[in-house]
Amino acid sequence: MWKANNLPERLHENVATVRGRIAAATARAGRRTEDVRLVAVTKYVGLEEIRALVAAGCTDLGESRPQQLWNRAAELRDLPIRWHIIGHIQRNKVERTLPLATMIHSLDSLRLAEAIDGAAGKMDRKIPVLLEVNMSRESAKHGFTPEEIEPLLPKLIELAHIEIRGLMCMAGLEGGGDEARRDFANLRTLRDRLQASCPDHLRMDELSMGMSGDYEIAIEEGATIIRIGSALFE
């Protein structure tokens, strides 16, 4: 871990490096840099690092564990943070989590969607969500299979208090860049097919894909949100 007096400077450097690589990847893909949102993943760092990260310009932060989000949101309520839920969320934690969440990236079942819809209805709010897809079909991962999404979409669209914004995936735990590119390209293809059959009022523009080891590939394949942790804190 860095010395405290080096922390802000080092984080500024790392954020600048990541943003530079985002700009290069979008240029290679013929895309606009501003069309890719950086969500900084903070689950393995402390409050001091988070405060330095926000000071470095990162205000979209991702947490995997709802309990940790509850605690951190309370401790850091003076900061202009937009919290993203990027990990599995149990239904009994939905009601306490929703008031804190800007977006849920990990909607992975119809039952969870119904729980979010019910809790959001009590808040009189629409919750932006992404459908998590297990593109690599690994048993250790949560998420819908690619084949499950299309038949379920009409039921999900009927839920009045969730707003489906797009899809999320993680590349396979095994394999390298070629496998990651395949998973990301397949997620984009799935999103495009779903978008073509969606009602006019539903826009599935977001693709949350790419982490520290593969975010440039994800950007080249169409990511609009990347979830970066270790590259910011190394």
N, C-alpha and C positions, 0 to 999 in steps of 0.2 A: 504494500500500500504506500502511496506517496506521502511525503511529509506535508503537514497541513499548509505550510506557507507556499508549497508548490502546486497545491491542488487546483486553484482557479486557473492558473496559467496553463497547466497541463491539460485540463479539460477544454479550455478554449482552443488549444492546439489540436486536440483530437477531434473536436466538433468541426473545426475548420477543415481538417483532413478528410473527414467523412463527407462533408458537404462538397468538397472539391471532387471527390470520387463520384458523388451523385451527379454533379454537373457534367463530368466526363462521360458517364454512362448514358445520361439522357442525350447528350450530343451525339454519341455513337448511334443511338436509336432514333435520332431525328425527333426528339421530344423536347418539351419545355421543362426546365429544372423545377419551376414552381408547381408543376403537376405531380410531383412526388413529395409526399409528406413523411418526414422523419419522426417516428415514435421511438423515444429513448426508453429502453427497458431497464428498470431500476431495481429489480427484485433482489439483486445480490449486493447492493451498495447501501450505505447509510444515509442519514438525513443530511450530513455535511456535504456529501457528494451530490446529493439531489439539489441542494441549494446552489452549489457551484454550477451544476448543469443548467439550471434555470437562468442563472446569471449569464451563462454562455449563450443563451438564446433558445434553449430547448424547453418548450412549455407543453408539448404533447408527450406524456409519459405513460408507459405501459407497465401494468402489474399483472402477475399471474394468479396471485392468491388473494381472494377477497378480504380475509382478515387483515393482511398486511396493508391492503389499500385503505381499509377503514382507519387504521392507526396512523398511517402516513398522511392521509387527507386531513385528519384532525391536527396533526403536528405542523403541517405545512399550509394551513388554511389562509395564511397571509400572502401566499404566492399565487400568481395567475396560471395555475396548472390545469390542463385538460387531461383527465385521467382516462386511460383506455384499459379495458379488461381484455387481456390477450390469452388467458388460460382458462381451463375448465371451471365452470361455476355450477355449484350444486343449487338445486331449486330452493332449499331452505335458506340460502344466503342471498337470494335475489332481492328481496324487499329492502334489505339494509344497504345493498350495493348500488341499486339504481340511482338514488339521489346524487351519487358521486361520479357516475359514469358519463363520459362524453360519447363513448361508443363501446359496444360489446363486439369483439372480433370472433368470439368462440361459441356462437349459437350452434349446438351440435345435435339437437333432437327436437321433435315436435313438442314433447312434454316440457322441455325447457322454454321453448317459444311461448307456450301457453302460460307458464308461470310468469315470464317476463311481461306478457301482455296483461295479465291480471294485476300484477303489482304496478305497472305503469298506468293502468286505468285508474287505480286509486290515487295516483299522483296527478291525474289529468295531463299526462305527458306522452309523447311518442318517443320511443327509444331507438336510435339508430343501431342497427345490428348488421353483422356480416355472418354469412353461413360458412361454418368451418367444414372443409372437405378433406377427407383423408385420401389424397391423390396417390400416395405411395402404398396404400392398403396395408399398413403395418398395424398389427394387433395392439401394439403399445400406445397407439395414438387414438385420440378422440376424433369425432367428425363423421359427417355423412359420407357414404360412398358416392362416387360420381353419379351412379345410376339412381340413387335415392332422391336426388334433389328435384328433378323435373316433376315426378308424380306428386311430391309433397308441396310444391310451390303454390298451387291454388289454395291449399289449407293455410299456408303461412301468410299468404296475401290477405286472407279474410280477417286476420288478427289486427284489430283496429289500432292498437297501441304499440306496435313495432313497425319500424320502417326499414325494410331490407335495402341496404346500400350496395351490396356486392358479396364477394366471396373471400375467404381466407384459407391459406394452406401453409404447411411447413414442408420443405423438401425432405426426401427420405433420409432416415438416420444413417443408412449405409449408402455408399456410393459418393461420387464426386460431382464435378461441375456439369458433366453431360446429363447425369440423372436429375440433378436439380433443374437444369434448363428444360428437360422433358416435362417434369412435374409442373413447372411454372407455365410453360406453353399450353399444356393440357388444361390447366385451370383457366387460362385466358380463353381458350376455345370453348370450354363449358360455359363461362360467363357470357360470351358472345351469343351462344345458342339460346341460353335462357333469356337474355335481354331481348332477343328478336321475337320471343313469344310472350313477353310480359305485357300487361296492360300499359297504356300510354303514360299513366301517372306514376308508374314504378320505374325508377332509374337505378340500374345496377352498375354504377360506374366504378366502384372501388374494387381493387385487387390488393389485399393485404398479403404480401408474400416477400420473402427475403429477409435474412438475418445477417449477422456480422460476417459470416463466411461466404455468403452467396448473394448479397443484396445487389451487386452490380449486374449479375446475370438476371436477377428478378426484374430490375429496371429495364433491361434490354428486352425482356419478354412482356412488359406492360404493367409492372407493379405501380400502383398509385400510393401505397403506404408500405414503408419498410420498417421493420422492428429491430432496432440495433441496440445491443448491450455491450458485449466485451470490447468491441472496436472503439467505444467511447471511453473506456476505463482502463485500457492497457497501459 
